[in-house]
Amino acid sequence: MPPKSEVSQDVGALIERARAAQVSYAKAGQEVLDEAVAAVAWAILEPSRNRQLAERAVKDTGLGNVPDKILKNHRKTLGLLRDLHGVKTTGVVARDRNTGITEIARPVGVVAAVTPSTNPSATPANNIINALKCGNAVIVAPSPKGVGTAMLLLEFIYEQFDLCGLPRDLVQVLPAPINKETTAELMRQADLVVATGSRSNVHMAYTCGTPAFGVGVGNVVAIIDETADIEEAARKIARSKTFDNATSCSSENHLVILDAVYDAALDALEACGAVLLDEDEKSRLQKAMWPKGTLSSSVVGKDAGSLVLQAGLDRIAARQPAPTFLLVTETGIGEAYPYSGEKLSPVLTIYRARNFNEARDTVRAIYGYMGAGHSVGLHSAKKQRALVLGETLPVSRVIVNQSHCFATGGNFDNGLPFSLSMGCGTWGGNNFSENMHYRQFQNLTRVSVPIVANTPSEGDLLGTYFRKYGR
């Protein structure tokens, strides 16, 4: 057998420490697991630490803004605590007398959590809490830009672990410098991989040989129909599109507006801080955003004012008050029309449709290019239309009359689990279509005992078929 590489040995040492801590931790019982969850949650929720993490994230990555990251750290962590509160995740968790099945929750072992630069504290904290809730150890592989924030989070977690007497090796972070080689090695040696972020990270997770959960690409479209409360829809869209400078994969990238309310909707969006670019301005912004055909990192997570300056949009730069997001109209879809893709910046593409069916077809075409499996937004008073979208579009979530970036990953006024990682089903190349939560971090063992036999006849099950076609 060839000698192990230095990277393999270094990662192996982290894994070995994690396994040693996890084995005893997993046997400690639900009370200890819940205490570990509380410790990590308070490590990020405590206001002074939350601010430090938000400031460090913006300083290191250059993405988003501090106030919104503070809010994200708080609401995502608090919401996850709400979802996990009182949930049993170790030992016997369910018994069904009718089937004779008893379910026992078991940990997966050591989790490799690959996290993005867009959420360098909120996503690791979310993954760590879910992993610990189920009796696992976790090693975070942050983005190169996010390693400083992850290490600061780790420092705060260790302070809380020391108070509780929990082993520090339960939660670790790959040391700098972070690169693909060390991340790939961690994936290979872990028991489970959860990957959020770039397509290359997700692909690496799915091909590493270790069981993995990865997420799909965002490119969210929302429809505004003729029955919508236009002003309310505009307020919700504006808040979502500008939150943390549109770094969320759940932020609206496109609006499809029906003819009947098109002008009113644009007016309402402009009243909420948007400005509509003319064709020349649209062309200049496109050159700034996609200078070589791919989205430039210089525009990702930047505010509208920065985009205006980069593109040299003098008319808009002179506006007072300054716009908070930019609108461009589009008719084309695909690689030749970059505005039809994900932008990760406060730029919103506007499509026009004659009726609801045409709007739905436009959404389907956009997702045929990018974003299949993620979610679609609908602003409408017609509830049935949400079901139509859910039955006919390649989406895992239909978000009705809500701010999309807040609602998709769970909110206090909807029933979706709080998460920063959205499964996109087979449409998006994923093996799950729900919001990632604690269930992805555990195994279930099922004990089966004999029950009263339930053996049907052929006629019981095939009677309808026989009556229609004969035997």
Order of alpha helices (4+ residues) and beta strands (2+ residues): alpha-alpha-alpha-alpha-beta-beta-beta-alpha-beta-alpha-beta-alpha-beta-alpha-beta-beta-alpha-beta-alpha-beta-alpha-alpha-alpha-beta-beta-alpha-beta-alpha-beta-alpha-beta-alpha
